[in-house]
Amino acid sequence: MDKRLKIRITHGPNTAIGPGKADLLEAIIQQGSISKAAQTMNMSYRRAWELVNVMNEAFKSPLVSTAHGGSHGGGAQLTDLGKTVLQHYRNLEKKVRQTAQNELSSIYKLLK
């Protein structure tokens, strides 16, 4: 059974960033496009675009910038803010896991 702590940062009714969105941002870095990132995550392009749109609207400026297709095709990349938010989020995950390890271990032992 997969056991892990998930951190979600909400903004209004939406999750501004959480584990899946952070994974999507990393996939965009690696793949250079939302479409290719979605494929590597077994996610539809539409779903990936919806997640990117929620993140872009939640923060003061977009986390992902896109280029429309043309002779060389389109693409996507993280903005400087996107890279910063992703790094802060991953640091937060690491710190919370380290701080909460004893309590998490105790809870995990009580799970079926």
N, C-alpha and C positions, 0 to 999 in steps of 0.2 A: 504494500500500500504506500502510495506517495504521501509523504508528510512534509509539509513545508509551510512556513509563515509567509503570508502574502500581504504586502503593504500597498494600499491604494490611497492616492491623494485625490480627494474629491474637490470639485469646484462647482457649486450649485448642484444641479441634479446629475451632473456627469462626473466620471472619473477622469481627471486631468491626465494622470499617469498612474500606471500600475504595472504589474509584472508582464502582462501580455503586450502592452503598448511599448514598454522598454525593450522587449525582445524584438518588436517590429522595428523600432528605431535602429537597433543594432543590425537587423537584416537589411534595412535600407542602406546603411553605411557599407555593408559587405557587398550588396548586389547592385547598388547604384540606381535602383528604380523601385517604385512601389509594387509594380506588377511582379517583378522577379522576387522581391522580398515576400510577397504574398504566396507565391508558388512554393518557396522554400519552407514556408510555415503551414502549408496545406490549408490556405485560407483563400477565399475568393478575393479578387481585386476590389470588388465593391466593398466588402467588409474592411479590407485594409484601408481603402480610401476613407471610409467613414471614421475609422479610428484616428487616422491622420488629421482629418478635418476637426474632430473633437479636440485633439491636442492643440492644433493650430489656433482654434478659437478660444481655448482656455487660458493661454498664456499671452503676455503683453505683445508678443510678436510671434510669427510662425516658427515652429520647430523644424518643419520640413519645407524646403522649397522645391518646386518642380519646374521642369522645362518641357514645353510642348514638343511633340514629335516633329520631325522634319526630315531632311535628307539623312541626318545622322541619328534619328530617333530621339525620343524624349529621355527623361531621367529624373531622378530625385536625389537630393542630398540633404543632410542635416545642416541647419543654419548654426551659427555660433551659439545662439541661445539653445538650440536643440542639443548640441553637444554638451553644453553646460548642464542643462536639466537632466540629461541622461547620466552624466557623471555624478551629479548630486544624488540622484535616485539610487544608483548602484552603491554609492558610499553609504547612504542611509540604510539600505538593505543589509549591508555587511555589518554596520555598527549595531543595528537592532538584533541581528542573529547572535553576535558576540555577547551583547549585554543580556539577552534573554535566554541564553543557552541552557542554563540550569532549569529554569521554569519550563521551557519547551520540552526538555528531556523528561521532566516529571509528568507533563501532560501527555506526551507521546506514549509513555509507559502505561497510561490508563486507557488508551484507545484500544478498540477491538482489533 
